[in-house]
Amino acid sequence: MSFSYHEKDADPRSHFTAAVMTVLGHIHIATLTTTPHTEKPDDTPSEEDKKGHHELIEKIVEKINSDSSTQEESTEEA
């Protein structure tokens, strides 16, 4: 904390107090000029969205399973 509006020969307590008051002033200004937090809207997926995602995942899993069984059959034939 090197800021002080006192003369160089002032006591250390005066320099420290001036520096702390400056920091507190900056904090106070920041709290006054900061916009308040707005609550985020609820973004929980609806039941319809959940059902659609579940169906999509089932299709992907079925495709992976059918691709892996096709690969196993071709490996057994070789």
N, C-alpha and C positions, 0 to 999 in steps of 0.2 A: 504494500500500500504506500505508494510514493506520492500520491496527490495530497496537497495541502495548500490552503490559501493563506496560511500563517507565514510569517517571516522565518528564515532558516534558523535563527537563534531561539525560536520558541521552544517550549518544553515538548518532549516526545508525546505526552498525553494529548496535547492540543493537535498535533499532527495526526495522531491516531484517530481522535474523535472526528476531525475534519474528513479524513479518508473514509471512515465508517459511515458518516452521514451522507457522503457522496454516493456510496454504494447503496445505501438504503433509499436515497432519492431515485436512483435508477430503477431499483426494484419496484418502488411505488409507482413510478411512471409506467413501467411495463404492465403492472396489474391493472392500471386504469385504462390503458389503451388496447389491452388484449380483448378479443371478442369472446364472449362466453361459449362454452361447449354446447353444441346442439346434439340432442339425442339421435342416434342412428335409427332409421326406421327398421322395423322388424323384417329381416330378410330370410326367415325360416321358410324352406320350401313347402308349398302346399301339398296336400295329399295327392292331387293330380300329378304334380311334378315328380313326387316320390315314386308313384306308380309307373310313370313313363321312364324314369331312370332305371327302375328295377327291371322292366321289360327289356330295355336296351342292354343291360348287363347280362340278362339271361341269354339273349341272342348272341352276344359276344362270347360267352362261355360255351354255348352250344357249338359255335363255329370253331373255337379253339379245340374243343373235344373232338369234333369231326375231323379237323385237320390232323390232329395227333393220331387218331385211329387210322386215317388214310396213310400216314407216314409209317405207322407200325406194320400195316399190311404190306406195303411196298418193301419194307426191310425184311420181312419174313419170306417173301417171294425170292429175294436175291440170295 
